[in-house]
Amino acid sequence: MLTVKTIENNRDYVVSRLKVKGFDAAQVADEIIVTEEMRRKKQTELETLFAVQNRVAKEAGVRIGILKKEGKHEEAETVKQNAAEESAKFKARSAELETEVARLEKQLYDKLVLLPNLPHESVPEGKSSENNVTVKESGTVPTSAGQPHWELAAKYGIIDFEAGNKLTGAGFPVYTGKGAKLQRALISMFLDHNIERGYLEVQPPLMVNTDSGFGTGQLPDKEGQMYHVTADDFYLIPTAEVPVTNLYRNTIVAENELPVRLTAYTPCFRREAGSYGKDVRGLNRLHQFDKVEIVQITRPELSYGALDEMVAHVEELIVKLELPYRILRLCGGDISFNSALTYDFEVYSAAQGRWLEVSSVSNFESFQANRLKLRYKTQQKKTELLHTLNGSSLALPRIVAALLENNQTDSGIAIPKALVPYTGFDIIQ
């Protein structure tokens, strides 16, 4: 969430940058500035009233004491009654002002949550994924198409889409035999890679409350894409980013504890409403899937160095898996509501003739931290907002799809060398 100060001090800049995301913020920004001016006036009036009330009460107390010492008890009682009546008027007016301040604060909050995060200066303009910028491409793109992964899965009996459809519905596959072992091997490999690079592993809950959903920006922006457990008002997590980052909600982190680096494996749950066609075939778009996540919390001036580090970290994993890949800088029209800058990783599928997204690595700057009230104390003892970052390291479904499609041979599916110690086999037959 953007701060009121940012909007007040940089109104034109905020409006121009949000246009890059296709968001017209002019009216909302003006309403926020006007509302904040009104709130500040009422707050000042309330504080002045409290000061006057305290001064009048104190003066009345002194006057009553003097009168009693002089034996003027009836006069003292009159002063006391007048002071009580005056105090009642003060209380009534202060209650009105407190109600008005609370109303304006709620109004301000409701307007602030409408605004997306400001895109970083390097975010290119554009309306869709076609306008994303390729910053790197590496590896040999397969020239032989071969079979798509859903046919290979049936051929080798490693993924049962029909069983998942029977148990739950489309988008909930069942992994069997070497398919299940491959899933477990990838999760272990990804976690070990992250831990070796200094990330602390955590195992968070798979459901979160509304405050957690709001803290990382899934609510109120994406509630329609999350599964809602209505009886308890919990949400199934769409990514481990939500519970892991919320571990630090309402926290002031000691500067010597920064940066915070966390990793977690979780199943993820997404309704994927509106998805259709080739994009949902096989493993391409699931309602439940496995993913390993990395999260960093760092000082603002170090966050873009941390982002570069995380991009290199994810790249190492894809190189280990021997997959052809490219890295994209997302344009304004494709970047998320919360993100300031996002890099997507895609691997190539010859069988499908297209690139498949397997990771997003993002810097949210202070946008999530402001919602989370996630701060640290500087050496000058000032309390400042931190920056949060996260990345998929990695999401499994399309990684598995690419491994099956790109490594098919006449003998079976070859397993990348780095993964063999985790699978215990070097080929799926």
Contacts in CASP RR format, 6 or more apart in sequence:
PFRMAT RR
TARGET T0000
AUTHOR 0000-0000-0000
METHOD contacts of the structure
MODEL  1
MLTVKTIENNRDYVVSRLKVKGFDAAQVADEIIVTEEMRRKKQTELETLF
AVQNRVAKEAGVRIGILKKEGKHEEAETVKQNAAEESAKFKARSAELETE
VARLEKQLYDKLVLLPNLPHESVPEGKSSENNVTVKESGTVPTSAGQPHW
ELAAKYGIIDFEAGNKLTGAGFPVYTGKGAKLQRALISMFLDHNIERGYL
EVQPPLMVNTDSGFGTGQLPDKEGQMYHVTADDFYLIPTAEVPVTNLYRN
TIVAENELPVRLTAYTPCFRREAGSYGKDVRGLNRLHQFDKVEIVQITRP
ELSYGALDEMVAHVEELIVKLELPYRILRLCGGDISFNSALTYDFEVYSA
AQGRWLEVSSVSNFESFQANRLKLRYKTQQKKTELLHTLNGSSLALPRIV
AALLENNQTDSGIAIPKALVPYTGFDIIQ
1 112 0 8 1.000
1 113 0 8 1.000
1 115 0 8 1.000
1 367 0 8 1.000
1 370 0 8 1.000
1 371 0 8 1.000
2 14 0 8 1.000
2 112 0 8 1.000
2 115 0 8 1.000
2 117 0 8 1.000
2 118 0 8 1.000
2 367 0 8 1.000
2 370 0 8 1.000
3 366 0 8 1.000
3 370 0 8 1.000
3 385 0 8 1.000
4 32 0 8 1.000
4 36 0 8 1.000
4 108 0 8 1.000
4 112 0 8 1.000
6 14 0 8 1.000
6 118 0 8 1.000
7 14 0 8 1.000
7 29 0 8 1.000
7 32 0 8 1.000
7 33 0 8 1.000
7 115 0 8 1.000
8 32 0 8 1.000
8 33 0 8 1.000
8 36 0 8 1.000
11 29 0 8 1.000
11 30 0 8 1.000
11 33 0 8 1.000
14 25 0 8 1.000
14 29 0 8 1.000
14 115 0 8 1.000
14 118 0 8 1.000
15 24 0 8 1.000
15 25 0 8 1.000
15 26 0 8 1.000
15 29 0 8 1.000
17 118 0 8 1.000
17 119 0 8 1.000
18 24 0 8 1.000
18 25 0 8 1.000
18 115 0 8 1.000
18 116 0 8 1.000
18 118 0 8 1.000
18 119 0 8 1.000
19 25 0 8 1.000
20 119 0 8 1.000
20 123 0 8 1.000
20 125 0 8 1.000
20 126 0 8 1.000
20 332 0 8 1.000
20 333 0 8 1.000
21 116 0 8 1.000
21 119 0 8 1.000
21 332 0 8 1.000
21 333 0 8 1.000
21 335 0 8 1.000
22 127 0 8 1.000
22 332 0 8 1.000
22 333 0 8 1.000
23 115 0 8 1.000
23 116 0 8 1.000
25 115 0 8 1.000
28 111 0 8 1.000
28 114 0 8 1.000
28 115 0 8 1.000
29 115 0 8 1.000
31 111 0 8 1.000
32 108 0 8 1.000
32 111 0 8 1.000
32 112 0 8 1.000
35 104 0 8 1.000
35 107 0 8 1.000
35 108 0 8 1.000
35 111 0 8 1.000
36 108 0 8 1.000
38 104 0 8 1.000
39 101 0 8 1.000
39 104 0 8 1.000
39 105 0 8 1.000
39 108 0 8 1.000
42 97 0 8 1.000
42 100 0 8 1.000
42 101 0 8 1.000
42 104 0 8 1.000
43 101 0 8 1.000
45 97 0 8 1.000
46 94 0 8 1.000
46 97 0 8 1.000
46 98 0 8 1.000
46 101 0 8 1.000
49 90 0 8 1.000
49 93 0 8 1.000
49 94 0 8 1.000
49 97 0 8 1.000
50 94 0 8 1.000
52 90 0 8 1.000
53 87 0 8 1.000
53 90 0 8 1.000
53 94 0 8 1.000
56 83 0 8 1.000
56 86 0 8 1.000
56 87 0 8 1.000
56 90 0 8 1.000
57 83 0 8 1.000
57 87 0 8 1.000
60 79 0 8 1.000
60 80 0 8 1.000
60 82 0 8 1.000
60 83 0 8 1.000
60 86 0 8 1.000
61 79 0 8 1.000
61 83 0 8 1.000
63 76 0 8 1.000
63 79 0 8 1.000
64 76 0 8 1.000
64 79 0 8 1.000
64 80 0 8 1.000
64 83 0 8 1.000
65 76 0 8 1.000
67 73 0 8 1.000
67 75 0 8 1.000
67 76 0 8 1.000
67 79 0 8 1.000
68 76 0 8 1.000
113 220 0 8 1.000
116 337 0 8 1.000
116 338 0 8 1.000
117 337 0 8 1.000
117 338 0 8 1.000
117 339 0 8 1.000
117 340 0 8 1.000
117 364 0 8 1.000
117 365 0 8 1.000
117 367 0 8 1.000
118 340 0 8 1.000
118 365 0 8 1.000
119 332 0 8 1.000
119 335 0 8 1.000
119 339 0 8 1.000
119 340 0 8 1.000
119 341 0 8 1.000
120 340 0 8 1.000
120 341 0 8 1.000
120 363 0 8 1.000
120 365 0 8 1.000
122 329 0 8 1.000
122 341 0 8 1.000
123 329 0 8 1.000
123 330 0 8 1.000
123 331 0 8 1.000
123 332 0 8 1.000
123 335 0 8 1.000
123 340 0 8 1.000
123 341 0 8 1.000
124 131 0 8 1.000
124 132 0 8 1.000
124 133 0 8 1.000
124 329 0 8 1.000
124 331 0 8 1.000
124 332 0 8 1.000
125 131 0 8 1.000
125 331 0 8 1.000
125 332 0 8 1.000
126 331 0 8 1.000
126 332 0 8 1.000
126 333 0 8 1.000
126 334 0 8 1.000
127 331 0 8 1.000
127 333 0 8 1.000
128 331 0 8 1.000
128 333 0 8 1.000
128 334 0 8 1.000
129 330 0 8 1.000
129 331 0 8 1.000
129 334 0 8 1.000
131 331 0 8 1.000
131 332 0 8 1.000
131 333 0 8 1.000
131 334 0 8 1.000
132 328 0 8 1.000
132 329 0 8 1.000
132 330 0 8 1.000
132 331 0 8 1.000
132 334 0 8 1.000
132 344 0 8 1.000
133 328 0 8 1.000
133 329 0 8 1.000
133 331 0 8 1.000
134 326 0 8 1.000
134 327 0 8 1.000
134 328 0 8 1.000
135 327 0 8 1.000
135 328 0 8 1.000
135 329 0 8 1.000
135 343 0 8 1.000
136 326 0 8 1.000
136 327 0 8 1.000
137 324 0 8 1.000
137 325 0 8 1.000
137 326 0 8 1.000
137 327 0 8 1.000
138 319 0 8 1.000
138 324 0 8 1.000
138 325 0 8 1.000
138 326 0 8 1.000
139 323 0 8 1.000
139 324 0 8 1.000
139 325 0 8 1.000
140 324 0 8 1.000
141 324 0 8 1.000
141 348 0 8 1.000
141 350 0 8 1.000
142 324 0 8 1.000
142 348 0 8 1.000
142 350 0 8 1.000
142 405 0 8 1.000
142 406 0 8 1.000
143 350 0 8 1.000
144 350 0 8 1.000
145 350 0 8 1.000
145 351 0 8 1.000
145 353 0 8 1.000
146 350 0 8 1.000
146 351 0 8 1.000
146 405 0 8 1.000
146 408 0 8 1.000
147 155 0 8 1.000
147 351 0 8 1.000
147 405 0 8 1.000
147 408 0 8 1.000
148 281 0 8 1.000
148 349 0 8 1.000
148 351 0 8 1.000
148 352 0 8 1.000
148 405 0 8 1.000
149 282 0 8 1.000
149 283 0 8 1.000
149 349 0 8 1.000
149 351 0 8 1.000
149 400 0 8 1.000
149 401 0 8 1.000
149 404 0 8 1.000
149 405 0 8 1.000
150 159 0 8 1.000
150 161 0 8 1.000
150 281 0 8 1.000
150 282 0 8 1.000
150 283 0 8 1.000
152 404 0 8 1.000
152 405 0 8 1.000
152 408 0 8 1.000
152 413 0 8 1.000
153 159 0 8 1.000
153 160 0 8 1.000
153 161 0 8 1.000
153 282 0 8 1.000
153 404 0 8 1.000
156 178 0 8 1.000
156 412 0 8 1.000
156 413 0 8 1.000
156 428 0 8 1.000
156 429 0 8 1.000
157 176 0 8 1.000
157 177 0 8 1.000
157 179 0 8 1.000
158 175 0 8 1.000
158 176 0 8 1.000
158 177 0 8 1.000
158 178 0 8 1.000
158 179 0 8 1.000
158 180 0 8 1.000
158 182 0 8 1.000
158 428 0 8 1.000
159 173 0 8 1.000
159 174 0 8 1.000
159 175 0 8 1.000
159 176 0 8 1.000
159 179 0 8 1.000
159 283 0 8 1.000
160 173 0 8 1.000
160 174 0 8 1.000
160 175 0 8 1.000
160 176 0 8 1.000
161 171 0 8 1.000
161 173 0 8 1.000
161 174 0 8 1.000
161 282 0 8 1.000
163 174 0 8 1.000
164 171 0 8 1.000
164 172 0 8 1.000
164 173 0 8 1.000
164 174 0 8 1.000
165 171 0 8 1.000
165 172 0 8 1.000
167 174 0 8 1.000
168 287 0 8 1.000
168 288 0 8 1.000
169 287 0 8 1.000
170 280 0 8 1.000
170 287 0 8 1.000
171 280 0 8 1.000
171 282 0 8 1.000
171 285 0 8 1.000
171 286 0 8 1.000
171 287 0 8 1.000
171 288 0 8 1.000
172 286 0 8 1.000
172 287 0 8 1.000
172 288 0 8 1.000
173 282 0 8 1.000
173 283 0 8 1.000
173 286 0 8 1.000
175 182 0 8 1.000
175 183 0 8 1.000
178 423 0 8 1.000
178 425 0 8 1.000
178 428 0 8 1.000
179 400 0 8 1.000
179 428 0 8 1.000
181 423 0 8 1.000
181 424 0 8 1.000
181 425 0 8 1.000
182 400 0 8 1.000
182 403 0 8 1.000
182 415 0 8 1.000
182 423 0 8 1.000
182 428 0 8 1.000
183 290 0 8 1.000
183 396 0 8 1.000
183 400 0 8 1.000
184 422 0 8 1.000
185 419 0 8 1.000
185 422 0 8 1.000
185 423 0 8 1.000
185 424 0 8 1.000
186 290 0 8 1.000
186 394 0 8 1.000
186 396 0 8 1.000
186 399 0 8 1.000
186 400 0 8 1.000
186 419 0 8 1.000
186 422 0 8 1.000
187 265 0 8 1.000
187 290 0 8 1.000
187 292 0 8 1.000
187 396 0 8 1.000
188 422 0 8 1.000
189 317 0 8 1.000
189 320 0 8 1.000
189 418 0 8 1.000
189 419 0 8 1.000
189 422 0 8 1.000
190 265 0 8 1.000
190 292 0 8 1.000
190 317 0 8 1.000
190 393 0 8 1.000
190 394 0 8 1.000
191 201 0 8 1.000
191 263 0 8 1.000
191 265 0 8 1.000
191 292 0 8 1.000
193 313 0 8 1.000
193 316 0 8 1.000
193 317 0 8 1.000
193 320 0 8 1.000
193 393 0 8 1.000
194 201 0 8 1.000
194 263 0 8 1.000
194 292 0 8 1.000
194 294 0 8 1.000
194 313 0 8 1.000
194 393 0 8 1.000
195 201 0 8 1.000
195 263 0 8 1.000
197 261 0 8 1.000
197 313 0 8 1.000
198 261 0 8 1.000
199 261 0 8 1.000
199 262 0 8 1.000
199 263 0 8 1.000
199 294 0 8 1.000
200 261 0 8 1.000
200 262 0 8 1.000
200 263 0 8 1.000
201 262 0 8 1.000
201 263 0 8 1.000
201 264 0 8 1.000
202 244 0 8 1.000
202 247 0 8 1.000
202 262 0 8 1.000
202 263 0 8 1.000
202 264 0 8 1.000
203 264 0 8 1.000
203 265 0 8 1.000
203 266 0 8 1.000
204 237 0 8 1.000
204 240 0 8 1.000
204 243 0 8 1.000
204 244 0 8 1.000
204 247 0 8 1.000
204 264 0 8 1.000
204 266 0 8 1.000
205 237 0 8 1.000
205 243 0 8 1.000
206 236 0 8 1.000
206 237 0 8 1.000
206 266 0 8 1.000
206 267 0 8 1.000
206 269 0 8 1.000
207 229 0 8 1.000
207 232 0 8 1.000
207 234 0 8 1.000
207 235 0 8 1.000
207 236 0 8 1.000
207 237 0 8 1.000
208 234 0 8 1.000
208 235 0 8 1.000
208 237 0 8 1.000
208 242 0 8 1.000
208 243 0 8 1.000
208 246 0 8 1.000
209 233 0 8 1.000
209 234 0 8 1.000
209 235 0 8 1.000
210 219 0 8 1.000
210 233 0 8 1.000
210 235 0 8 1.000
211 246 0 8 1.000
211 249 0 8 1.000
212 235 0 8 1.000
212 242 0 8 1.000
212 243 0 8 1.000
212 246 0 8 1.000
212 249 0 8 1.000
213 219 0 8 1.000
213 235 0 8 1.000
213 242 0 8 1.000
213 246 0 8 1.000
214 220 0 8 1.000
214 371 0 8 1.000
215 245 0 8 1.000
215 246 0 8 1.000
215 249 0 8 1.000
215 368 0 8 1.000
215 371 0 8 1.000
215 372 0 8 1.000
216 241 0 8 1.000
216 242 0 8 1.000
216 245 0 8 1.000
216 246 0 8 1.000
216 338 0 8 1.000
216 368 0 8 1.000
216 371 0 8 1.000
216 372 0 8 1.000
217 337 0 8 1.000
217 338 0 8 1.000
217 368 0 8 1.000
217 371 0 8 1.000
218 226 0 8 1.000
218 235 0 8 1.000
218 238 0 8 1.000
218 242 0 8 1.000
219 235 0 8 1.000
221 337 0 8 1.000
221 338 0 8 1.000
222 238 0 8 1.000
222 337 0 8 1.000
223 235 0 8 1.000
224 271 0 8 1.000
224 273 0 8 1.000
225 238 0 8 1.000
225 270 0 8 1.000
225 271 0 8 1.000
225 272 0 8 1.000
225 273 0 8 1.000
226 235 0 8 1.000
226 236 0 8 1.000
226 238 0 8 1.000
226 269 0 8 1.000
226 270 0 8 1.000
226 271 0 8 1.000
227 235 0 8 1.000
227 236 0 8 1.000
227 269 0 8 1.000
227 271 0 8 1.000
228 234 0 8 1.000
228 235 0 8 1.000
228 236 0 8 1.000
229 235 0 8 1.000
229 236 0 8 1.000
236 269 0 8 1.000
237 243 0 8 1.000
237 266 0 8 1.000
237 268 0 8 1.000
237 269 0 8 1.000
238 268 0 8 1.000
238 269 0 8 1.000
238 270 0 8 1.000
239 266 0 8 1.000
239 268 0 8 1.000
239 291 0 8 1.000
239 293 0 8 1.000
239 390 0 8 1.000
239 392 0 8 1.000
240 264 0 8 1.000
240 265 0 8 1.000
240 266 0 8 1.000
240 268 0 8 1.000
240 291 0 8 1.000
240 292 0 8 1.000
240 293 0 8 1.000
240 295 0 8 1.000
241 293 0 8 1.000
241 295 0 8 1.000
241 390 0 8 1.000
241 391 0 8 1.000
243 264 0 8 1.000
243 266 0 8 1.000
244 262 0 8 1.000
244 264 0 8 1.000
244 293 0 8 1.000
244 295 0 8 1.000
244 390 0 8 1.000
245 295 0 8 1.000
245 297 0 8 1.000
245 368 0 8 1.000
245 372 0 8 1.000
245 388 0 8 1.000
245 390 0 8 1.000
246 372 0 8 1.000
247 262 0 8 1.000
248 260 0 8 1.000
248 297 0 8 1.000
248 372 0 8 1.000
248 374 0 8 1.000
249 372 0 8 1.000
249 373 0 8 1.000
249 374 0 8 1.000
250 372 0 8 1.000
250 373 0 8 1.000
250 374 0 8 1.000
251 372 0 8 1.000
251 373 0 8 1.000
251 374 0 8 1.000
251 375 0 8 1.000
252 375 0 8 1.000
252 376 0 8 1.000
252 377 0 8 1.000
252 383 0 8 1.000
253 260 0 8 1.000
253 297 0 8 1.000
253 374 0 8 1.000
253 375 0 8 1.000
253 376 0 8 1.000
253 386 0 8 1.000
254 376 0 8 1.000
254 377 0 8 1.000
255 299 0 8 1.000
255 376 0 8 1.000
255 377 0 8 1.000
255 378 0 8 1.000
255 379 0 8 1.000
258 297 0 8 1.000
258 298 0 8 1.000
258 299 0 8 1.000
258 376 0 8 1.000
258 386 0 8 1.000
259 296 0 8 1.000
259 297 0 8 1.000
259 298 0 8 1.000
259 299 0 8 1.000
259 302 0 8 1.000
259 306 0 8 1.000
260 295 0 8 1.000
260 296 0 8 1.000
260 297 0 8 1.000
260 298 0 8 1.000
261 294 0 8 1.000
261 295 0 8 1.000
261 296 0 8 1.000
262 294 0 8 1.000
262 295 0 8 1.000
262 296 0 8 1.000
263 292 0 8 1.000
263 293 0 8 1.000
263 294 0 8 1.000
263 295 0 8 1.000
263 393 0 8 1.000
264 292 0 8 1.000
264 293 0 8 1.000
264 295 0 8 1.000
265 290 0 8 1.000
265 291 0 8 1.000
265 292 0 8 1.000
265 293 0 8 1.000
266 290 0 8 1.000
266 291 0 8 1.000
266 293 0 8 1.000
267 288 0 8 1.000
267 289 0 8 1.000
267 290 0 8 1.000
267 291 0 8 1.000
268 288 0 8 1.000
268 289 0 8 1.000
268 290 0 8 1.000
268 291 0 8 1.000
268 395 0 8 1.000
269 287 0 8 1.000
269 288 0 8 1.000
270 286 0 8 1.000
270 287 0 8 1.000
271 287 0 8 1.000
272 280 0 8 1.000
272 285 0 8 1.000
272 286 0 8 1.000
272 287 0 8 1.000
275 285 0 8 1.000
278 284 0 8 1.000
278 352 0 8 1.000
279 285 0 8 1.000
282 401 0 8 1.000
283 289 0 8 1.000
283 397 0 8 1.000
283 398 0 8 1.000
283 400 0 8 1.000
283 401 0 8 1.000
284 352 0 8 1.000
284 356 0 8 1.000
284 397 0 8 1.000
284 398 0 8 1.000
284 401 0 8 1.000
286 397 0 8 1.000
289 395 0 8 1.000
289 396 0 8 1.000
289 397 0 8 1.000
290 395 0 8 1.000
290 396 0 8 1.000
290 397 0 8 1.000
291 392 0 8 1.000
291 394 0 8 1.000
291 395 0 8 1.000
291 396 0 8 1.000
292 392 0 8 1.000
292 393 0 8 1.000
292 394 0 8 1.000
293 390 0 8 1.000
293 391 0 8 1.000
293 392 0 8 1.000
293 393 0 8 1.000
294 310 0 8 1.000
294 313 0 8 1.000
294 314 0 8 1.000
294 390 0 8 1.000
294 391 0 8 1.000
294 393 0 8 1.000
295 388 0 8 1.000
295 389 0 8 1.000
295 390 0 8 1.000
295 391 0 8 1.000
296 306 0 8 1.000
296 310 0 8 1.000
296 388 0 8 1.000
296 389 0 8 1.000
296 390 0 8 1.000
297 369 0 8 1.000
297 374 0 8 1.000
297 386 0 8 1.000
297 387 0 8 1.000
297 388 0 8 1.000
297 389 0 8 1.000
298 306 0 8 1.000
298 386 0 8 1.000
298 387 0 8 1.000
298 389 0 8 1.000
299 376 0 8 1.000
299 386 0 8 1.000
299 387 0 8 1.000
300 365 0 8 1.000
300 366 0 8 1.000
300 384 0 8 1.000
300 385 0 8 1.000
300 386 0 8 1.000
300 387 0 8 1.000
302 387 0 8 1.000
303 363 0 8 1.000
303 365 0 8 1.000
303 387 0 8 1.000
303 389 0 8 1.000
304 341 0 8 1.000
304 363 0 8 1.000
306 363 0 8 1.000
306 387 0 8 1.000
306 389 0 8 1.000
307 341 0 8 1.000
307 343 0 8 1.000
307 361 0 8 1.000
307 362 0 8 1.000
307 363 0 8 1.000
307 389 0 8 1.000
310 361 0 8 1.000
310 389 0 8 1.000
310 391 0 8 1.000
311 327 0 8 1.000
311 343 0 8 1.000
311 361 0 8 1.000
313 393 0 8 1.000
314 345 0 8 1.000
314 359 0 8 1.000
314 361 0 8 1.000
314 391 0 8 1.000
314 392 0 8 1.000
314 393 0 8 1.000
314 394 0 8 1.000
315 325 0 8 1.000
315 327 0 8 1.000
315 345 0 8 1.000
317 393 0 8 1.000
317 394 0 8 1.000
318 325 0 8 1.000
318 345 0 8 1.000
318 347 0 8 1.000
318 358 0 8 1.000
318 359 0 8 1.000
318 394 0 8 1.000
320 416 0 8 1.000
320 418 0 8 1.000
320 419 0 8 1.000
321 399 0 8 1.000
321 403 0 8 1.000
321 416 0 8 1.000
321 418 0 8 1.000
321 419 0 8 1.000
322 416 0 8 1.000
322 417 0 8 1.000
322 418 0 8 1.000
323 347 0 8 1.000
323 348 0 8 1.000
323 399 0 8 1.000
323 402 0 8 1.000
323 403 0 8 1.000
323 406 0 8 1.000
324 347 0 8 1.000
324 348 0 8 1.000
324 406 0 8 1.000
325 345 0 8 1.000
325 346 0 8 1.000
325 347 0 8 1.000
325 348 0 8 1.000
325 358 0 8 1.000
326 345 0 8 1.000
326 346 0 8 1.000
326 348 0 8 1.000
326 355 0 8 1.000
327 343 0 8 1.000
327 344 0 8 1.000
327 345 0 8 1.000
328 343 0 8 1.000
328 344 0 8 1.000
328 345 0 8 1.000
328 346 0 8 1.000
329 341 0 8 1.000
329 342 0 8 1.000
329 343 0 8 1.000
330 339 0 8 1.000
330 341 0 8 1.000
330 342 0 8 1.000
330 343 0 8 1.000
330 344 0 8 1.000
335 341 0 8 1.000
335 342 0 8 1.000
336 342 0 8 1.000
336 362 0 8 1.000
338 362 0 8 1.000
338 364 0 8 1.000
338 367 0 8 1.000
338 368 0 8 1.000
339 362 0 8 1.000
339 363 0 8 1.000
339 364 0 8 1.000
340 362 0 8 1.000
340 363 0 8 1.000
340 364 0 8 1.000
340 365 0 8 1.000
340 367 0 8 1.000
341 362 0 8 1.000
341 363 0 8 1.000
342 360 0 8 1.000
342 361 0 8 1.000
342 362 0 8 1.000
342 363 0 8 1.000
343 360 0 8 1.000
343 361 0 8 1.000
343 362 0 8 1.000
344 357 0 8 1.000
344 359 0 8 1.000
344 360 0 8 1.000
344 361 0 8 1.000
345 357 0 8 1.000
345 358 0 8 1.000
345 359 0 8 1.000
345 360 0 8 1.000
345 361 0 8 1.000
345 392 0 8 1.000
345 394 0 8 1.000
346 355 0 8 1.000
346 356 0 8 1.000
346 357 0 8 1.000
346 358 0 8 1.000
347 355 0 8 1.000
347 356 0 8 1.000
347 358 0 8 1.000
347 398 0 8 1.000
347 399 0 8 1.000
347 402 0 8 1.000
347 406 0 8 1.000
348 354 0 8 1.000
348 355 0 8 1.000
348 356 0 8 1.000
348 402 0 8 1.000
348 406 0 8 1.000
349 355 0 8 1.000
349 356 0 8 1.000
349 398 0 8 1.000
349 401 0 8 1.000
349 402 0 8 1.000
349 405 0 8 1.000
349 406 0 8 1.000
350 405 0 8 1.000
350 406 0 8 1.000
351 405 0 8 1.000
352 401 0 8 1.000
352 405 0 8 1.000
356 398 0 8 1.000
356 401 0 8 1.000
356 402 0 8 1.000
357 398 0 8 1.000
358 392 0 8 1.000
358 394 0 8 1.000
358 395 0 8 1.000
358 398 0 8 1.000
358 399 0 8 1.000
358 402 0 8 1.000
359 391 0 8 1.000
359 392 0 8 1.000
359 393 0 8 1.000
359 394 0 8 1.000
359 395 0 8 1.000
360 391 0 8 1.000
360 392 0 8 1.000
361 389 0 8 1.000
361 390 0 8 1.000
361 391 0 8 1.000
361 392 0 8 1.000
362 389 0 8 1.000
362 390 0 8 1.000
362 391 0 8 1.000
363 387 0 8 1.000
363 389 0 8 1.000
364 387 0 8 1.000
364 388 0 8 1.000
364 389 0 8 1.000
364 390 0 8 1.000
365 387 0 8 1.000
366 385 0 8 1.000
366 386 0 8 1.000
366 387 0 8 1.000
368 374 0 8 1.000
368 388 0 8 1.000
369 375 0 8 1.000
369 385 0 8 1.000
369 386 0 8 1.000
369 387 0 8 1.000
369 388 0 8 1.000
370 385 0 8 1.000
372 388 0 8 1.000
374 385 0 8 1.000
374 386 0 8 1.000
374 388 0 8 1.000
375 383 0 8 1.000
375 384 0 8 1.000
375 385 0 8 1.000
375 386 0 8 1.000
376 383 0 8 1.000
376 384 0 8 1.000
376 386 0 8 1.000
377 383 0 8 1.000
377 384 0 8 1.000
378 384 0 8 1.000
403 413 0 8 1.000
403 415 0 8 1.000
403 416 0 8 1.000
404 413 0 8 1.000
404 428 0 8 1.000
407 413 0 8 1.000
407 414 0 8 1.000
407 415 0 8 1.000
407 416 0 8 1.000
411 427 0 8 1.000
411 429 0 8 1.000
412 427 0 8 1.000
412 428 0 8 1.000
412 429 0 8 1.000
413 427 0 8 1.000
413 428 0 8 1.000
413 429 0 8 1.000
414 426 0 8 1.000
414 427 0 8 1.000
415 423 0 8 1.000
415 425 0 8 1.000
415 426 0 8 1.000
415 427 0 8 1.000
415 428 0 8 1.000
417 426 0 8 1.000
420 426 0 8 1.000
END
